[in-house]
Structure formats: structure tokens, C-alpha cells
């Protein structure tokens, strides 16, 4: 009998994740149950499954690149043009997503698969030896908290759009599913509930993890995601506090030359985190490839050569800005950020933390305009620019940070969320580059639909506004 693939709870293939060494991109296939001889029995088993959680989170459908690219395509207002054959990207660029969009479905699928693996780890903490228990719990909660926050950001209205306490987000599932009979069919929790769960997970992770340099999660990583959440909620004092924890940890420093943050070589090769990388998905020839390379790089660098950067984007840079040199012409203009097919996918880097703290300092109840400018200048100076000349003032500095984010962080998965925080607008353009339609920050078209397959499997899932 044919089995239905339920991705709302993403049946856990623990044995496959563990035995693979968790270094391969996997096509996760559900099983009726986890066989008894492959069940989790020891501390080593649980730690192996934890590594599998990183593998699940790093799949191309989520932090392996598609979460970042899908959101950037949806928010784009003409900085780039797509000439490719992936209809999913075309739908996103046109702000006309269908409920069967495979890339959107992949974000949901990969997200809940990784959450389910984390839940398996957390359910079996009693098996973990005392020396590793806090670390294992902290890392699993870091991943789960970050994923819940990001799922809520794309499948629900923004925090500042309406009432978070009643706006539907995504289901919160905290217990693992390991068999078909155990499938859960939950309703959607509210935006406020999902944010609260993410904050709880990340606060726990922050307390339980050590402060040391690692390619896995540490305490500053949890602080970095909390800084993002609190900035989104306009809890500026807390955002400043969390960003400061990352900056003051002593673990990270800005790469002196901007282009060196994106480690590109003549031949695609495995790289290690730079001094600036706070958290990155580790990519190697054995684990697949960087999905941002696929969509943004030219064919000469193993990409599809289908996403062209437009003059509108180049006009955003001040004269002398070294970040304007992070592009190349290969018949058309492309960003050079992702020219390494096996380069790590950077999820959080130190420059973002400076920009978060700059904005938070300028917007908190008792503003620190001097500190805000200092943080802004750290990022500007690294790009070869002089200190900002913007006048002190909440709106002036907020505008300055917004502009800086557009030239420091483009194509890295920030634009949609910045657009909503700053209450801006985006557009679609015709073949001649003329504006075809305008979408305000709170347009239902800028929210992902709940995938049709998920609603077919779970009738308790309501659909987002504007979709059927």
C-alpha cells in the first residue's frame, strides 16, 4: 500500500542520519517506525542524532541556501533579475506564489524535519552522560529555537503587522514522531506563541552552552539569534544586550578585507569558518553544495548563471565602497559572494551584530547616538568608507542603518525581514524594467502560503490570507 509522506512532523530517519556520519545532504524518506535494533540506546547514539540535526538544518531546502534565496526573491524590488527555468523562483520574484511551490514547501519540510530530529535528541537527554548533557541540550534547543523563529517569519504575518497574540503562525511540536501511528495533526500556534517558544529555547541554549569557537552552536550563537528576535520585536535594550554578548565574546573579528569574508578560490573547495562567521552551515564536496551558489553564481563558478544584478543595486554604493567590488561581469553582472560551490553558507556574521547594536542603541528609550554611530562606523570603515556624517537622531540613524544593511548584507537572506521591519515596499517590474506593481510591507503576497500538501495531510492547518 502506498504511504503518504507527512512533512508536518517529518518522520525522523534517525538511523540514516546517524550512520551516515551526518555529512551528506539527504533525501529524507519516512519509515513506518524506527526499528528496535536501530533505536537510540546510548549517550553516543544521542550525540550522533544531534549531529544529524545539524545535517537536517543544513539541507538545501532550509539553511543550505534556499531559505535565504526564496526570501530575497520575494522581497526584491529590482536590484536583480531572474532569467532562469525554476518556476518557483519566478513565482517568488513576481509575488505570485502558488500553494504547490516546491521551494516554499521545502522550507516547511526541511524545517519540521530538523525540528523533529531536535525533539528526538531532547526526549532522550536522560541517556546522555553528565559531561555532555548541557551541551547536547543547548545545541538542540539552539537549532529548534532558530528554526521556529524563521518559520514564523515566512509563514506568518510580521511581528509588527496586526496582533501577534492572534495572528496564526506555525504549529509548535515539542515531542518527536517516530511512527506513522504517532503522526500529529496540530493547529497553528500564534505568532506570539512561536516567538515565545523560540526565545525560551534560545535562552536555555545560551545558558547551557559554553563560550568557545566551534563550527557547532555555542552560547554567542544563541545570543545572536536572540538579538535578531528582540530587534524584530523592537525590544531595543534587549537587542543591544544580546548583540553585545556576541561582539564582546572575543571569539569573532571582522575580516580586514570585505571580499575575504566570502572565501572564493579558482577551484571550488571546502573552507573553514572565517574570523567573522558567527554561525555557518558547513559545506563540503561530500555534503552537497551551497544552494546560493546555484542561484547567484555564473556558470564559470558552477552556478546556473540565471540571476543578474541590475544597475539599480550598484547605485546604492557610495564612491570608494569596497563592497561594490564584490561583483564580476561574465557576460552579465553577478555577485561574487557565492562563487565557491563548496563554500559554507553563512547564517550569521559579526557585521550584522554591529548593525543590530547600532540600530538598537539609536532606538532604545534612552538613545546612545554616539555608540550607535561607533558601531555603524566599524562596518563602514571596514568597507573603506569614512565615518558616517549623519546627524544624531532616531530617524536619521535608523535610516542610516537601513541603508548600510542594503549594501553590507544583500543576497544573504535579510531583505524580506528588513522590508517588513522598516515598513517599506517592494515592486515587480516588466521586461523593460518599469514598475508593474507595488506591494506594501504588510501585503499578504509577501507571506508564504501553507503548502497544499501539508493542508491535504492535516485539515487542521488554516491557509494564509490570499491563498486557497
CORCOR-V817565 format. One record per residue. RES is the residue in one small letter. SS is DSSP state (H for helix, E for strand, C for the rest). OMEGA is omega as a letter, one per 30 degrees, with the letter a starting at -180 (999 if undefined). Layout:
RES/SS/OMEGA
RES/SS/OMEGA
This chain:
x/C/a
x/C/a
x/C/l
x/C/l
x/C/l
x/C/a
x/C/l
x/C/l
x/C/l
x/C/a
x/C/a
x/C/l
x/C/a
x/H/a
x/H/a
x/H/l
x/H/a
x/H/a
x/H/l
x/C/a
x/C/l
x/C/a
x/C/a
x/C/l
x/C/a
x/C/l
x/C/a
x/C/l
x/C/a
x/C/l
x/C/l
x/C/l
x/E/l
x/C/a
x/C/a
x/H/a
x/H/l
x/H/a
x/C/l
x/C/a
x/C/a
x/C/l
x/H/l
x/H/l
x/H/a
x/H/l
x/H/l
x/H/l
x/H/l
x/H/l
x/H/l
x/H/l
x/H/l
x/H/l
x/H/a
x/H/l
x/H/a
x/C/l
x/C/a
x/C/a
x/C/a
x/C/a
x/C/l
x/C/l
x/C/a
x/H/l
x/H/a
x/H/a
x/H/a
x/H/a
x/H/l
x/H/l
x/H/a
x/H/a
x/H/a
x/C/l
x/C/l
x/C/l
x/C/l
x/E/l
x/E/a
x/E/a
x/C/a
x/C/a
x/C/l
x/C/l
x/H/a
x/H/l
x/H/l
x/H/l
x/H/a
x/H/a
x/H/a
x/C/a
x/C/a
x/C/a
x/C/l
x/C/a
x/C/l
x/C/a
x/C/a
x/H/a
x/H/l
x/H/l
x/H/l
x/H/l
x/H/l
x/H/a
x/H/a
x/H/l
x/H/a
x/H/l
x/H/l
x/H/l
x/H/a
x/H/l
x/H/l
x/H/l
x/H/l
x/H/l
x/H/a
x/H/l
x/H/a
x/C/a
x/H/a
x/H/l
x/H/a
x/C/l
x/C/a
x/H/a
x/H/a
x/H/a
x/H/a
x/H/a
x/H/a
x/H/l
x/H/a
x/H/a
x/H/l
x/H/a
x/H/l
x/H/a
x/H/a
x/H/a
x/H/l
x/H/a
x/H/l
x/H/l
x/H/a
x/H/l
x/H/l
x/H/a
x/H/a
x/H/a
x/H/a
x/C/l
x/C/l
x/C/a
x/C/a
x/C/a
x/C/l
x/C/a
x/C/a
x/C/a
x/C/l
x/C/l
x/C/l
x/E/l
x/C/a
x/C/l
x/C/l
x/C/l
x/C/a
x/C/l
x/C/a
x/C/l
x/C/a
x/C/a
x/E/l
x/H/l
x/H/a
x/H/a
x/C/l
x/C/l
x/C/a
x/C/l
x/C/l
x/C/l
x/C/a
x/E/l
x/H/a
x/H/a
x/H/a
x/H/l
x/H/a
x/H/l
x/H/l
x/H/l
x/H/l
x/H/l
x/H/a
x/H/l
x/H/l
x/H/a
x/H/a
x/H/a
x/H/a
x/H/a
x/C/l
x/C/l
x/C/l
x/C/a
x/C/a
x/C/l
x/C/l
x/C/a
x/C/l
x/C/a
x/H/l
x/H/l
x/H/l
x/H/l
x/H/a
x/H/l
x/H/l
x/H/l
x/H/l
x/H/a
x/H/a
x/H/l
x/H/l
x/H/a
x/C/a
x/C/l
x/C/a
x/H/l
x/H/l
x/H/l
x/H/l
x/H/a
x/H/a
x/H/l
x/H/l
x/H/l
x/H/l
x/H/a
x/H/a
x/C/a
x/C/a
x/C/a
x/C/a
x/C/l
x/C/l
x/C/l
x/C/a
x/C/a
x/C/a
x/H/a
x/H/a
x/H/l
x/H/a
x/C/a
x/C/a
x/C/a
x/C/l
x/C/l
x/C/l
x/C/a
x/C/l
x/C/l
x/C/l
x/C/a
x/C/l
x/C/l
x/C/a
x/C/a
x/E/l
x/E/l
x/E/a
x/E/l
x/E/a
x/C/a
x/C/l
x/C/l
x/C/l
x/C/a
x/C/a
x/C/l
x/C/l
x/C/a
x/H/l
x/H/l
x/H/a
x/H/a
x/H/a
x/H/a
x/C/l
x/C/a
x/H/l
x/H/a
x/H/l
x/C/l
x/C/l
x/C/l
x/C/a
x/C/a
x/E/a
x/E/l
x/E/a
x/C/a
x/H/l
x/H/a
x/H/a
x/H/a
x/C/a
x/C/a
x/C/l
x/C/l
x/C/l
x/C/a
x/C/a
x/H/a
x/H/l
x/H/l
x/H/a
x/C/l
x/E/l
x/E/l
x/E/l
x/C/a
x/C/l
x/C/a
x/E/a
x/E/l
x/E/a
x/C/a
x/C/a
x/C/a
x/C/l
x/C/a
x/C/a
x/C/l
x/C/l
x/C/l
x/E/a
x/E/l
x/E/l
x/E/l
x/E/a
x/H/a
x/H/l
x/H/a
x/H/l
x/H/a
x/H/l
x/H/a
x/H/l
x/H/a
x/H/a
x/H/l
x/H/a
x/H/a
x/H/a
x/C/a
x/C/l
x/C/a
x/C/l
x/C/a
x/H/l
x/H/l
x/H/l
x/H/l
x/H/l
x/H/l
x/H/l
x/H/a
x/H/l
x/H/a
x/H/a
x/H/a
x/H/l
x/H/l
x/C/l
x/C/a
x/C/l
x/C/l
x/C/l
x/C/l
x/C/a
x/C/l
x/C/l
x/C/a
x/C/a
x/H/a
x/H/a
x/H/a
x/H/l
x/H/l
x/H/a
x/H/l
x/H/l
x/H/l
x/H/a
x/H/l
x/H/a
x/H/l
x/H/l
x/H/a
x/C/a
x/C/l
x/C/a
x/C/l
x/C/a
x/C/a
x/H/a
x/H/a
x/H/l
x/H/l
x/H/a
x/H/l
x/H/a
x/C/l
x/C/l
x/C/l
x/E/l
x/E/a
x/E/l
x/E/a
x/E/l
x/C/a
x/C/l
x/C/a
x/C/l
x/C/a
x/E/l
x/E/a
x/E/a
x/E/a
x/E/l
x/E/a
x/C/a
x/C/l
x/C/l
x/H/l
x/H/a
x/H/l
x/C/l
x/C/l
x/C/l
x/C/a
x/C/a
x/H/a
x/H/l
x/H/a
x/H/l
x/H/a
x/H/a
x/C/a
x/C/l
x/C/l
x/C/l
x/C/a
x/C/l
x/C/a
x/C/l
x/C/l
x/C/l
x/C/999
